[in-house]
Amino acid sequence: MTRRTGLDQEELKAQARNDLLTLLEGVRGKKNLVLAKSLVGPIGLFVKFPTLQDYGVDKVFFLENGNLDSSQRNVVFIARGEKLPNVQLIAEQIKRLQRNAQENHEFHIFWIPRRTLVSEKILETEGVLGDVTLSELPLYFIPLEEDVMSLELDESFAQLYLHKDPTPNFLSARALMTIQQRHGLFPRIIGKGDNARRVAELLLRMRSELAAGDGLAMNGPSSLASAPSSTIEALVIIDREIDMVTPLLTQLTYEGLIDEMIGINCNQAEVDLSIVGSTPTQQQSSEGSAANTSNAPQGLKKKIQLDSTDKLYGQLRNANFAIVGNILGKVARRLDSDYKSRHEAKSTAELREFVNKLPGLQAEEQSLRIHTALAEETMKYTKSEQFTTILKVEQHLAAGADPNAQHESIEELIAREAPLPAVLRLLCIESCISGGLRPRDLDLFKRAILHAYGFQHLITLDALEKLQLLQPRATNALMIPTTIGGGPAGTKTNYASLRNLLRLIVDEVKEQDPNDIAYVYSGYAPLSIRLVQCVLQKQSLLSFIKGANSGGVNAISSAAQGWRGFEQALSQVRGKTFDEVQKGEEKAARARMILNGPGEKKTVIVFFLGGITFTEIAALRLIAKQEEGEKSLPSEMILGKCGSDQARLQVDGKFSSALHRSLTATE
């Protein structure tokens, strides 16, 4: 983006890097660094190993490997204080080093993002608290892209919904509070869901405590000044619990399918060398590169960077996979034309111009090789009979077809020993949409799963039942009370009713030039993003649902109107609904507007609590693109997330948010 936005991602990275390096600089001399594996990716986004070496880091170890040596007197551990197993591992390694080393060591622990009483109690119980120096590294939002930030809490889903641990709520509120301190109060806090409501309440309480002078010790300059922000239009908080179907469906964007097949973590994917081959040198020919790919040893992995620094990936990531081949073909033809242009150069100036473009062409050619190989591998997956069966069942269930008619296909998948997560996802989709499975059918499926995959998955089935993802159907399963105005929260989302109220199923989808978010699932519009549209695109959404003459609230000021106009639909979604307006001192507000100027771009922050899928991010980017084209004032959206990119189903009885993102759109 050419214009400076309200939330500067580079500034956030610089702050995080400065905080870490300042702590390392405080440990004099050479030091060994011990990192929890879950923090390697996030920290690598804002600081590289050569920089760490400049600040005295000699070796880097993974905490979970337990292979820390005594080569340096200073040892620095970096871990999350909320993860108690990590605290236990740190205590064990400190005791082992003290027992076996020839010299005394100095131990330092940097807790991310804060110290906790429980972690200190564990260290005290293990007898090592007096031997360590404790510090805090206040790492909250980690910028992944210009429009995406993430807390990278990969266990937030299980903590919130399975173990009922409110820690992610508190950390989310602290992270959002840091934005308020820098940019002013969120003028409006809008959201849906019980945990989303708790985050909003924590935000309001933290503001009151800070204003009273006895609040939480936040790092960074406070810029609240009792004034709403003039650069942020609103904060929208979406609780993952209100829409469990979307993360269970197969993602159909290019980025989403790569995540389904390989997995994406902190903008990187580990791909088998037999698929992409080793990186060729700039002088290597295309034929040589192809030979590398075919002869690459099996099992070896190569990390591929997947972010906006790759211009081709920027074109592919949000596209429906059906058109990826066309995009790659156009790029290949253009590159071929650009290379041939060197034969048409008739002067030294034209040759010099081609030589200047050559490094960029070679980088684009290498990117084209990688994404062509990935697309070919993905195509093998999407053309398989198993994938076709799964997708067919998903689409029938999402469209409201008779769920009993899909049972034969699910039974066949179990008989063929399809991956257990794929089977469980289908059963959970049916349970969420239909208000549960018939008790007799549920018992039959449970028995079939245990016989086919092993009785250890009793724990998995029990966890899914606790999450209300797989449960028997009750007669009043879809009777949901109204939740507007802070009323009683519904216990289930009524997809049957919402399918019509919000037009979740779109028969004609323009995948080449999408005009609706339903393109990301080839006809199904994610409920979570439809709710964001209820806030940001009232007029266009009402027109899309009811017809061109439906009228509605002015789209330019729709965020300022909250949920108005969609009360009936909201009453069919589980969880509390809220809309809080934050006001400040009038003089301070006027001063902030004068300082920022009249043409400052407005930002809407969309925050997903519990994880988000890449398809939902693609849908939010479409909304941001539409808003940018329709509004007379410059605007943008930023996505924030608590958890990983996709809520992944684990067969060990846990649901973990394989998160990733905080998008610049609507936090």
Phi, psi and omega per residue, in radians:
M1 nan 2.363 -3.051
T2 -1.419 -0.472 -3.081
R3 -1.601 2.472 3.100
R4 -1.214 2.220 -3.071
T5 -1.686 2.972 -3.123
G6 -1.102 -0.622 3.136
L7 -1.897 1.921 -3.099
D8 -1.582 1.912 -3.094
Q9 -1.160 -0.647 3.127
E10 -1.123 -0.592 3.098
E11 -1.140 -0.689 3.097
L12 -1.128 -0.733 3.110
K13 -1.110 -0.746 -3.129
A14 -1.111 -0.679 3.123
Q15 -1.133 -0.780 3.122
A16 -1.104 -0.746 3.133
R17 -1.107 -0.757 -3.140
N18 -1.110 -0.715 3.131
D19 -1.087 -0.767 -3.129
L20 -1.171 -0.818 -3.088
L21 -1.171 -0.564 3.084
T22 -1.125 -0.726 3.102
L23 -1.139 -0.733 3.131
L24 -1.146 -0.645 3.135
E25 -1.140 -0.471 3.117
G26 -1.268 -0.250 3.079
V27 -1.712 1.777 -2.998
R28 -1.281 2.485 3.092
G29 1.564 -3.108 3.106
K30 -1.192 2.629 -3.109
K31 -2.631 2.622 2.967
N32 -1.663 2.428 -3.091
L33 -1.931 2.243 3.137
V34 -2.034 2.044 -3.070
L35 -1.978 2.449 2.917
A36 -1.178 2.428 -3.049
K37 -1.005 -0.623 -3.098
S38 -1.179 -0.246 -3.122
L39 -1.734 -0.153 -3.092
V40 -1.088 -0.835 3.140
G41 -1.102 -0.909 3.129
P42 -1.022 -0.768 -3.130
I43 -1.186 -0.605 3.122
G44 -1.141 -0.263 3.131
L45 -1.306 -0.410 -3.096
F46 -2.167 -0.083 3.067
V47 -2.615 2.427 -3.117
K48 -1.858 2.846 -3.048
F49 -1.061 -0.706 3.094
P50 -1.007 -0.608 3.084
T51 -1.170 -0.712 3.098
L52 -1.096 -0.650 3.110
Q53 -1.098 -0.642 3.111
D54 -1.094 -0.390 -3.140
Y55 -1.824 0.391 2.955
G56 1.668 0.067 3.139
V57 -1.338 2.178 -3.124
D58 -1.649 -0.964 3.140
K59 -2.295 2.681 3.081
V60 -2.075 2.268 3.136
F61 -2.109 2.673 3.004
F62 -1.556 2.306 -3.104
L63 -1.032 -0.736 -3.050
E64 -1.215 -0.371 -3.109
N65 -1.322 -0.421 3.100
G66 1.140 0.481 -3.084
N67 -1.923 0.439 3.131
L68 -1.070 2.306 3.119
D69 -1.864 3.125 -3.065
S70 -1.867 0.540 -3.062
S71 -1.234 -0.375 3.121
Q72 -2.222 2.573 -3.128
R73 -1.225 -0.655 -3.127
N74 -1.595 2.304 3.103
V75 -2.232 2.214 -3.129
V76 -2.047 2.151 3.055
F77 -1.779 2.411 3.026
I78 -2.200 2.092 -3.083
A79 -2.732 2.963 3.076
R80 -1.533 2.237 -3.119
G81 -1.197 -0.358 3.137
E82 -1.367 -0.318 -3.119
K83 -1.550 1.708 -3.042
L84 -1.121 -0.623 3.073
P85 -1.036 -0.611 3.099
N86 -1.152 -0.671 3.113
V87 -1.090 -0.733 3.130
Q88 -1.111 -0.719 3.124
L89 -1.117 -0.695 3.125
I90 -1.092 -0.783 -3.140
A91 -1.075 -0.727 -3.133
E92 -1.143 -0.709 -3.110
Q93 -1.251 -0.588 3.070
I94 -1.112 -0.784 -3.130
K95 -1.150 -0.673 3.127
R96 -1.134 -0.737 -3.133
L97 -1.170 -0.679 3.115
Q98 -1.152 -0.578 -3.082
R99 -1.336 -0.609 -3.000
N100 -1.808 -0.336 -3.023
A101 -1.346 2.692 -3.139
Q102 -1.505 -0.320 -3.108
E103 -2.238 2.861 3.095
N104 -1.331 2.417 -3.136
H105 -1.887 2.672 2.992
E106 -1.880 2.158 -3.058
F107 -1.906 2.364 3.092
H108 -2.240 2.436 3.069
I109 -2.154 2.165 3.037
F110 -1.797 1.884 3.138
W111 -1.472 2.319 3.077
I112 -1.943 2.266 -0.163
P113 -1.619 0.029 -3.050
R114 -2.736 2.806 2.983
R115 -1.328 2.613 3.075
T116 -2.258 2.603 3.123
L117 -1.124 -0.622 -3.119
V118 -1.137 -0.749 -3.131
S119 -1.123 -0.689 3.125
E120 -1.195 -0.604 3.108
K121 -1.139 -0.692 3.109
I122 -1.123 -0.766 3.115
L123 -1.099 -0.641 3.111
E124 -1.180 -0.736 3.125
T125 -1.090 -0.635 3.137
E126 -1.386 -0.119 3.074
G127 1.404 0.413 -3.103
V128 -2.121 0.021 -3.072
L129 -1.057 -0.664 -3.127
G130 -1.290 -0.172 -3.094
D131 -1.728 -0.012 -3.065
V132 -2.129 2.679 3.009
T133 -1.852 2.140 -3.052
L134 -1.759 2.400 3.080
S135 -2.443 2.840 3.092
E136 -1.928 2.399 2.997
L137 -2.007 1.720 -2.995
P138 -1.309 1.211 -3.120
L139 -1.666 1.843 -3.131
Y140 -1.876 -1.655 3.137
F141 -1.269 2.275 3.094
I142 -1.980 2.016 -3.132
P143 -1.178 2.196 3.072
L144 -1.777 -0.623 3.099
E145 -2.518 3.134 3.091
E146 -1.089 -0.495 -3.075
D147 -2.076 0.276 -3.108
V148 -2.417 2.257 3.022
M149 -2.240 2.700 -3.084
S150 -2.530 2.556 2.997
L151 -1.461 -0.244 3.141
E152 0.909 0.806 3.039
L153 -1.688 1.574 -2.967
D154 -1.262 -0.133 3.107
E155 -1.983 0.254 -3.039
S156 -1.116 -0.636 -3.124
F157 -1.094 -0.882 3.140
A158 -1.104 -0.680 -3.138
Q159 -1.094 -0.810 -3.042
L160 -1.286 -0.816 -2.914
Y161 -1.814 -0.394 3.120
L162 -1.731 -0.855 -3.084
H163 -1.661 -0.088 3.132
K164 0.980 0.686 3.120
D165 -1.647 2.066 -3.063
P166 -1.436 0.105 -3.094
T167 -0.929 -0.800 3.126
P168 -1.044 -0.543 3.089
N169 -1.087 -0.806 -3.121
F170 -1.133 -0.787 -3.132
L171 -1.139 -0.621 3.099
S172 -1.137 -0.756 3.124
A173 -1.116 -0.713 3.110
R174 -1.081 -0.746 -3.136
A175 -1.111 -0.785 3.125
L176 -1.159 -0.548 3.128
M177 -1.152 -0.599 3.103
T178 -1.107 -0.580 3.087
I179 -1.193 -0.719 3.118
Q180 -1.098 -0.665 3.137
Q181 -1.143 -0.557 -3.126
R182 -1.479 -0.639 -2.934
H183 -2.089 0.017 -3.119
G184 1.709 2.976 -3.095
L185 -1.119 2.533 2.956
F186 -1.173 2.086 -3.114
P187 -1.022 -0.561 -3.126
R188 -2.517 2.359 3.074
I189 -2.034 1.957 -3.055
I190 -2.078 2.493 3.128
G191 -2.992 3.036 -3.132
K192 -2.514 2.270 3.097
G193 2.136 2.623 -3.083
D194 -1.134 -0.813 3.137
N195 -1.234 -0.569 3.056
A196 -1.077 -0.700 3.099
R197 -1.100 -0.696 3.134
R198 -1.130 -0.666 3.088
V199 -1.104 -0.753 3.118
A200 -1.080 -0.732 3.122
E201 -1.125 -0.681 3.092
L202 -1.115 -0.692 3.105
L203 -1.058 -0.796 -3.134
L204 -1.129 -0.684 3.140
R205 -1.190 -0.727 3.122
M206 -1.098 -0.664 3.098
R207 -1.096 -0.750 -3.137
S208 -1.130 -0.737 3.141
E209 -1.134 -0.711 -3.134
L210 -1.170 -0.724 3.139
A211 -1.140 -0.553 -3.140
A212 -1.367 -0.184 3.078
G213 1.595 -0.020 3.140
D214 -2.172 0.610 -3.092
G215 -1.489 -2.851 -3.083
L216 -1.312 2.599 -3.120
A217 -1.398 1.617 3.137
M218 -1.623 2.505 3.068
N219 -1.484 2.717 3.099
G220 1.606 2.790 -3.100
P221 -1.217 2.408 3.095
S222 -1.483 2.172 -3.133
S223 -2.146 0.419 3.116
L224 -1.070 -0.901 3.105
A225 0.882 0.444 3.104
S226 0.995 0.461 -3.088
A227 -2.245 2.420 3.020
P228 -1.115 2.627 -3.133
S229 -1.175 2.468 3.056
S230 -1.670 -0.043 3.126
T231 -1.928 -0.304 3.118
I232 -1.926 2.195 -3.087
E233 -1.456 -0.738 -3.085
A234 -2.889 2.813 2.989
L235 -2.027 2.157 3.099
V236 -1.968 2.122 -3.130
I237 -1.918 2.131 3.136
I238 -1.986 2.129 3.100
D239 -1.444 2.202 -3.136
R240 -0.959 -0.518 -3.055
E241 -1.127 -0.402 -3.088
I242 -1.290 -0.352 -3.119
D243 -2.482 1.535 3.129
M244 -1.511 -0.263 -3.075
V245 -1.227 -0.764 -3.048
T246 -0.966 -0.860 3.141
P247 -1.219 -0.247 3.114
L248 -1.481 -0.408 3.124
L249 -1.284 2.664 3.100
T250 -1.233 2.214 3.128
Q251 -1.259 2.396 -3.043
L252 -2.059 0.183 2.956
T253 -1.509 2.858 -3.120
Y254 -1.028 -0.853 -3.141
E255 -1.120 -0.695 -3.128
G256 -1.125 -0.716 3.140
L257 -1.199 -0.632 3.050
I258 -1.068 -0.708 3.111
D259 -1.143 -0.679 3.111
E260 -1.094 -0.747 -3.051
M261 -1.417 -0.830 -2.956
I262 -1.958 -0.701 -3.066
G263 1.730 2.345 3.097
I264 -2.110 2.238 3.138
N265 -2.358 2.088 3.134
C266 0.921 0.865 3.073
N267 1.162 0.334 3.119
Q268 -2.322 2.558 3.057
A269 -2.250 2.381 3.089
E270 -1.619 1.911 -3.033
V271 -1.943 2.466 3.116
D272 -1.076 2.375 -3.138
L273 -1.070 -0.456 3.118
S274 -1.159 -0.292 3.129
I275 -1.589 -0.895 -3.028
V276 -1.834 -0.276 -3.140
G277 1.269 3.006 3.093
S278 -1.361 2.726 -3.103
T279 -1.177 2.101 -3.138
P280 -1.329 2.709 3.047
T281 -1.300 2.903 -3.102
Q282 -1.114 -0.410 -3.097
Q283 -1.575 -0.092 -3.044
Q284 -1.291 2.488 3.122
S285 -1.430 2.907 3.124
S286 -1.114 -0.632 -3.118
E287 -1.164 -0.691 3.129
G288 -1.113 -0.667 3.127
S289 -1.149 -0.688 3.133
A290 -1.129 -0.659 3.105
A291 -1.127 -0.686 3.089
N292 -1.008 -0.738 -3.094
T293 -1.131 -0.787 -3.054
S294 -1.262 -0.506 -3.089
N295 -1.707 0.079 -3.104
A296 -1.115 2.435 3.141
P297 -1.135 2.479 -3.140
Q298 -1.270 2.528 3.039
G299 1.663 -0.452 3.122
L300 -1.308 2.472 -3.074
K301 -1.956 2.646 3.066
K302 -2.289 2.328 3.129
K303 -1.442 2.214 3.122
I304 -1.911 2.244 3.101
Q305 -1.402 2.184 -3.109
L306 -2.163 1.540 3.109
D307 -2.683 -3.026 -3.029
S308 -1.257 -0.146 3.057
T309 -1.186 -0.377 3.042
D310 -1.636 1.848 -3.053
K311 -1.091 -0.633 3.130
L312 -1.156 -0.722 3.106
Y313 -1.101 -0.599 3.076
G314 -1.045 -0.573 3.095
Q315 -1.350 -0.535 -3.012
L316 -1.568 -0.599 -2.855
R317 -1.002 -0.736 -3.060
N318 -1.650 0.002 -3.100
A319 -1.405 2.545 2.978
N320 -1.086 2.449 -3.024
F321 -1.062 -0.390 -3.113
A322 -1.084 -0.441 -3.088
I323 -1.887 0.075 -3.112
V324 -1.091 -0.692 3.133
G325 -1.047 -0.701 3.119
N326 -1.133 -0.720 3.140
I327 -1.111 -0.790 3.138
L328 -1.098 -0.678 3.125
G329 -1.104 -0.744 3.122
K330 -1.110 -0.733 -3.139
V331 -1.148 -0.707 3.130
A332 -1.095 -0.743 3.135
R333 -1.166 -0.673 3.124
R334 -1.155 -0.739 3.116
L335 -1.090 -0.730 3.121
D336 -1.058 -0.721 3.115
S337 -1.144 -0.701 3.133
D338 -1.125 -0.696 3.118
Y339 -1.168 -0.676 -3.127
K340 -1.210 -0.349 -3.101
S341 -1.121 -0.319 -3.135
R342 -1.162 -0.466 3.127
H343 -1.289 -0.312 -3.105
E344 -1.624 -0.091 -3.134
A345 -1.198 2.223 -3.072
K346 -1.981 -0.115 -3.123
S347 -2.367 2.866 3.118
T348 -1.152 -0.541 3.115
A349 -1.139 -0.699 3.123
E350 -1.202 -0.671 3.084
L351 -1.134 -0.716 3.110
R352 -1.087 -0.683 3.119
E353 -1.111 -0.688 3.115
F354 -1.184 -0.724 3.135
V355 -1.090 -0.653 3.106
N356 -1.136 -0.560 -3.138
K357 -1.450 -0.254 -2.998
L358 -1.036 -0.801 3.128
P359 -1.017 -0.698 3.118
G360 -1.150 -0.675 3.115
L361 -1.149 -0.707 3.141
Q362 -1.164 -0.691 3.095
A363 -1.119 -0.700 3.132
E364 -1.194 -0.614 3.106
E365 -1.138 -0.738 3.103
Q366 -1.106 -0.718 3.089
S367 -1.091 -0.691 3.124
L368 -1.103 -0.708 3.102
R369 -1.041 -0.822 -3.090
I370 -1.091 -0.846 -3.055
H371 -1.296 -0.475 3.021
T372 -1.154 -0.747 3.110
A373 -1.120 -0.748 3.112
L374 -1.117 -0.706 -3.141
A375 -1.147 -0.684 3.106
E376 -1.115 -0.732 3.119
E377 -1.153 -0.707 3.117
T378 -1.133 -0.635 -3.141
M379 -1.137 -0.654 3.068
K380 -1.025 -0.709 -3.126
Y381 -1.185 -0.775 -3.061
T382 -1.301 -0.347 3.133
K383 -1.593 -0.047 -3.136
S384 -1.247 2.660 -3.128
E385 -1.107 -0.621 -3.140
Q386 -1.125 -0.802 3.134
F387 -1.088 -0.747 -3.137
T388 -1.059 -0.741 3.132
T389 -1.119 -0.797 -3.131
I390 -1.080 -0.803 -3.115
L391 -1.123 -0.685 3.129
K392 -1.091 -0.781 3.127
V393 -1.118 -0.767 3.129
E394 -1.022 -0.835 -3.085
Q395 -1.172 -0.636 3.085
H396 -1.141 -0.744 3.133
L397 -1.146 -0.756 -3.129
A398 -1.121 -0.577 -3.112
A399 -1.408 -0.111 3.096
G400 1.611 0.316 3.104
A401 -1.209 2.885 -3.130
D402 -1.058 2.024 -3.100
P403 -1.113 -0.521 -3.127
N404 -1.106 -0.483 -3.141
A405 -1.243 -0.253 -3.122
Q406 -1.647 -0.135 -3.039
H407 -1.146 -0.600 -3.134
E408 -1.094 -0.709 3.125
S409 -1.154 -0.693 3.139
I410 -1.173 -0.703 3.102
E411 -1.097 -0.659 3.114
E412 -1.146 -0.684 3.091
L413 -1.076 -0.718 3.111
I414 -1.126 -0.751 -3.121
A415 -1.097 -0.588 3.135
R416 -1.534 0.105 3.115
E417 0.985 0.832 2.993
A418 -1.094 2.757 3.137
P419 -0.911 2.338 -3.077
L420 -1.004 -0.743 3.119
P421 -0.995 -0.629 3.132
A422 -1.122 -0.727 3.127
V423 -1.168 -0.801 -3.118
L424 -1.129 -0.612 3.110
R425 -1.085 -0.747 3.133
L426 -1.104 -0.767 3.134
L427 -1.138 -0.666 3.126
C428 -1.203 -0.634 3.078
I429 -1.060 -0.822 3.113
E430 -1.064 -0.754 -3.113
S431 -1.105 -0.745 -3.117
C432 -1.192 -0.719 -3.072
I433 -1.349 -0.649 -3.049
S434 -1.691 0.070 -3.117
G435 1.298 0.451 3.141
G436 1.995 2.944 3.061
L437 -1.749 2.693 3.031
R438 -1.023 2.359 -3.074
P439 -0.888 -0.700 -3.134
R440 -1.140 -0.765 3.132
D441 -1.144 -0.703 -3.136
L442 -1.085 -0.750 3.122
D443 -1.099 -0.704 3.136
L444 -1.123 -0.755 -3.139
F445 -1.173 -0.704 3.116
K446 -1.067 -0.755 -3.132
R447 -1.123 -0.744 -3.140
A448 -1.117 -0.707 -3.140
I449 -1.138 -0.774 -3.117
L450 -1.135 -0.659 3.121
H451 -1.250 -0.618 -3.063
A452 -1.449 -0.619 -2.989
Y453 -2.014 -0.177 3.096
G454 1.988 2.586 -3.072
F455 -1.329 -0.138 3.063
Q456 -1.138 -0.306 -3.103
H457 -1.469 0.141 2.921
L458 -1.009 -0.644 3.122
I459 -1.135 -0.720 3.127
T460 -1.068 -0.842 -3.110
L461 -1.117 -0.637 3.110
D462 -1.164 -0.703 3.117
A463 -1.122 -0.717 3.123
L464 -1.112 -0.607 3.106
E465 -1.209 -0.693 3.093
K466 -1.104 -0.590 3.116
L467 -1.358 -0.070 -3.076
Q468 1.078 0.520 3.084
L469 -1.651 -0.468 -3.126
L470 -2.433 1.787 -3.043
Q471 -2.639 2.804 3.119
P472 -1.218 2.631 -3.106
R473 -1.377 2.375 3.042
A474 -1.821 2.756 -3.085
T475 -1.130 -0.558 -3.128
N476 -1.904 0.582 -3.018
A477 -1.087 -0.515 -3.062
L478 -1.858 0.258 3.068
M479 -1.468 1.926 -2.997
I480 -2.105 2.209 3.117
P481 -1.298 2.771 3.091
T482 -1.148 2.452 -3.072
T483 -2.092 0.175 -3.121
I484 -1.347 2.583 3.061
G485 1.251 0.491 3.087
G486 1.323 0.341 3.139
G487 -1.269 -3.059 -3.131
P488 -1.079 2.438 -3.084
A489 -1.460 2.433 3.046
G490 -1.254 2.754 -3.096
T491 -1.743 -0.204 3.129
K492 -2.487 2.674 3.048
T493 -1.627 2.241 -3.071
N494 -1.582 1.525 -3.105
Y495 -1.172 -0.552 -3.134
A496 -1.052 -0.741 3.127
S497 -1.320 -0.735 -3.096
L498 -1.182 -0.422 3.125
R499 -1.004 -0.609 3.113
N500 -1.612 -0.731 -3.069
L501 -1.094 -0.625 -3.097
L502 -2.025 0.135 3.140
R503 0.854 1.147 -3.130
L504 -1.313 -0.394 3.130
I505 -1.887 2.150 3.136
V506 -2.068 2.059 -3.043
D507 -1.241 -0.749 -3.101
E508 -1.862 1.909 -3.091
V509 -1.926 2.262 3.072
K510 -1.607 1.650 -3.094
E511 -1.323 -0.538 -3.119
Q512 -1.247 -0.795 3.132
D513 -2.312 1.360 -2.977
P514 -1.141 2.437 3.051
N515 -2.042 0.022 3.111
D516 -2.557 2.646 -3.072
I517 -1.159 -0.211 -3.113
A518 -1.135 -0.244 -3.107
Y519 -1.124 -0.416 -3.055
V520 -1.227 -0.414 3.057
Y521 -2.070 0.397 3.109
S522 0.914 0.802 3.042
G523 2.241 -0.262 3.111
Y524 -1.899 2.175 3.106
A525 -1.578 2.108 -3.130
P526 -0.991 2.232 -3.119
L527 -1.019 -0.715 -3.108
S528 -1.020 -0.696 -3.115
I529 -1.393 -0.523 3.022
R530 -1.050 -0.653 3.123
L531 -1.181 -0.622 3.049
V532 -1.102 -0.690 3.089
Q533 -1.115 -0.553 3.104
C534 -1.042 -0.476 3.125
V535 -1.579 -0.765 -2.954
L536 -1.683 -0.455 -3.038
Q537 -2.282 0.909 -3.049
K538 -0.979 -0.949 -3.029
Q539 -1.107 -0.852 -3.111
S540 -1.162 -0.605 3.128
L541 -1.216 -0.755 3.088
L542 -1.071 -0.708 3.103
S543 -1.122 -0.691 -3.130
F544 -1.169 -0.642 -3.094
I545 -1.369 -0.790 -2.962
K546 -1.907 -0.264 -3.105
G547 2.220 2.863 -3.009
A548 -1.147 -0.406 -3.058
N549 -1.777 0.405 -3.058
S550 -1.289 -0.369 -3.085
G551 1.305 -2.794 3.118
G552 2.410 -3.038 -3.110
V553 -1.389 2.541 3.112
N554 -0.930 2.180 -3.050
A555 -1.121 -0.506 -3.074
I556 -1.150 -0.606 -3.088
S557 -1.931 0.382 -3.026
S558 -1.111 -0.640 3.140
A559 -1.104 -0.528 3.133
A560 -1.289 -0.191 3.140
Q561 -1.695 -0.025 3.107
G562 1.114 -2.361 -3.073
W563 -1.548 0.045 -2.985
R564 -0.967 2.332 3.134
G565 1.766 -0.212 -3.094
F566 -2.241 0.519 -3.097
E567 -1.079 -0.689 -3.112
Q568 -1.131 -0.760 3.124
A569 -1.131 -0.705 -3.126
L570 -1.129 -0.514 3.134
S571 -1.189 -0.262 3.139
Q572 -1.700 0.066 -3.135
V573 -1.902 2.354 -3.088
R574 -1.138 2.663 3.052
G575 1.652 2.877 -3.101
K576 -1.327 2.626 3.067
T577 -1.945 2.411 -3.132
F578 -2.543 2.729 3.141
D579 -2.675 1.735 -3.073
E580 -1.880 2.326 3.080
V581 -1.841 2.215 3.107
Q582 -1.817 2.144 3.127
K583 -2.023 2.645 3.124
G584 -2.269 -2.914 3.121
E585 -1.210 2.340 -3.060
E586 -1.087 -0.700 -3.124
K587 -1.129 -0.739 3.141
A588 -1.146 -0.658 3.126
A589 -1.118 -0.752 3.134
R590 -1.137 -0.706 3.128
A591 -1.093 -0.702 3.136
R592 -1.137 -0.701 3.123
M593 -1.135 -0.664 3.127
I594 -1.159 -0.730 -3.120
L595 -1.150 -0.700 -3.078
N596 -1.438 -0.358 3.122
G597 1.523 2.793 -3.050
P598 -1.331 -0.375 -3.036
G599 -1.721 0.275 -3.090
E600 -1.144 2.398 -3.132
K601 -1.217 2.346 3.117
K602 -1.569 2.420 -3.124
T603 -2.066 2.368 2.981
V604 -1.883 2.245 -3.123
I605 -1.803 2.131 3.073
V606 -1.857 2.074 -3.079
F607 -1.972 2.106 3.101
F608 -1.715 2.125 -3.124
L609 -1.720 1.967 3.115
G610 1.902 0.014 3.083
G611 2.036 2.795 -3.110
I612 -2.604 2.657 3.099
T613 -1.658 2.811 3.093
F614 -1.162 -0.510 3.107
T615 -1.168 -0.659 3.095
E616 -1.164 -0.641 3.077
I617 -1.118 -0.743 3.100
A618 -1.064 -0.697 3.126
A619 -1.140 -0.703 3.102
L620 -1.137 -0.637 3.105
R621 -1.156 -0.600 3.061
L622 -1.117 -0.745 3.101
I623 -1.060 -0.773 3.140
A624 -1.069 -0.703 3.119
K625 -1.130 -0.744 3.124
Q626 -1.138 -0.725 3.141
E627 -1.141 -0.676 3.136
E628 -1.127 -0.592 -3.128
G629 -1.397 -0.418 -3.033
E630 -1.715 -0.522 -3.029
K631 -1.427 2.548 3.100
S632 -1.349 -0.452 3.105
L633 -1.735 2.545 3.111
P634 -1.118 2.438 -3.137
S635 -2.603 2.895 3.071
E636 -2.731 2.966 3.098
M637 -2.233 2.517 3.095
I638 -2.226 2.302 -3.135
L639 -1.741 2.291 3.037
G640 -2.097 2.559 -3.136
K641 -2.483 2.597 3.045
C642 -1.986 1.847 -3.072
G643 2.191 -2.968 -3.107
S644 -1.734 3.093 -3.008
D645 -1.033 -0.723 -3.138
Q646 -2.262 2.423 3.044
A647 -1.294 1.847 -3.020
R648 -1.693 2.504 3.108
L649 -1.574 2.093 3.121
Q650 -1.775 2.554 -3.125
V651 -1.572 0.235 3.086
D652 -1.758 0.248 3.102
G653 1.594 0.116 -3.115
K654 -2.076 2.596 2.943
F655 -1.916 2.087 3.113
S656 -2.076 2.504 3.135
S657 -1.453 1.761 3.134
A658 -1.324 1.062 -2.965
L659 -1.114 3.004 3.058
H660 -2.958 -0.693 -2.473
R661 -2.575 2.658 2.991
S662 -2.265 1.812 -2.956
L663 -1.620 2.485 3.134
T664 -1.335 1.429 -3.134
A665 -2.729 -1.219 -3.135
T666 -2.572 1.695 -3.088
E667 -1.292 nan nan
